[in-house]
Amino acid sequence: MADLVFFSGTMDCGKSTLALQMDHNHRARGRQGIIFTRNDRAGAAILSSRLGLSTEAVEVGDDLDFHAHVVALLSAGARIDYLICDEAQFFESRQVDQLARIVDDLSIDVFTFGITTDFRTRLFPGSARLIELADRVEVLQVEALCWCGARATHNARTVGGVMVVEGAQVVVGDVAVNADQVGYEVLCRRHHRRQMTAATARAGALSPDVLPFESASGQQI
């Protein structure tokens, strides 16, 4: 039986690296597959990892019908044993339905990879539909860390190191950006709630406005 599997986690936890490794493992066993991605940080039609690995992929647009695309390739004589779908949070809900139909009707394994929630802690439509339909949802065990050292569970959007909480749901960025660019940072829930990024935490620690305290003689210093 084929499976629809959703591998989820925060940014910076190795999803794309795992997608590349899984493709390699299947190809090493003689299986043939197709890699799909959308809005990869490296550009269109590329699946890339922060470790420096990358490969060509099919760029997913709003109008792509996964089922029709795969059926057309099979009808032309192609062999397809599995699909790798990275950045699946950006897929349309109907496209996730198409992936489920590929699994059920064509017996092709579909492995999807993506983050679950956006910078406002809201579910992406693609991720929400995958949670509803997937045979398995696997939370990646490589933990991304907040600046405080705790496990990072939330994705924050930043501008100049300052967390922002408004804007379009999809703005492509990375965790390594210049000071004036839109970027992302992974945080624990506590610091996401407090909107405290690594940059603002450092600024707070360096602030001269500290609480006064009394010396042993009772003098306030």
Sequence and secondary structure as in RCSB ss.txt:
>XXXX:A:sequence
MADLVFFSGTMDCGKSTLALQMDHNHRARGRQGIIFTRNDRAGAAILSSRLGLSTEAVEVGDDLDFHAHVVALLS
AGARIDYLICDEAQFFESRQVDQLARIVDDLSIDVFTFGITTDFRTRLFPGSARLIELADRVEVLQVEALCWCGA
RATHNARTVGGVMVVEGAQVVVGDVAVNADQVGYEVLCRRHHRRQMTAATARAGALSPDVLPFESASGQQI
>XXXX:A:secstr
   EEEEE  TTSSHHHHHHHHHHHHHHTT  EEEEESS TT TTEEE TTS EEE EE  TT  HHHHHHHHHH
TT    EEEE SGGGS HHHHHHHHHHHHHH  EEEEEE SB TTS B HHHHHHHHH SEEEE SS  B TTSS
B  EEEEEETTEEE  S S     SS  TTSEEEEEE HHHHHTT  HHHHHHHHH S     B TTS B 
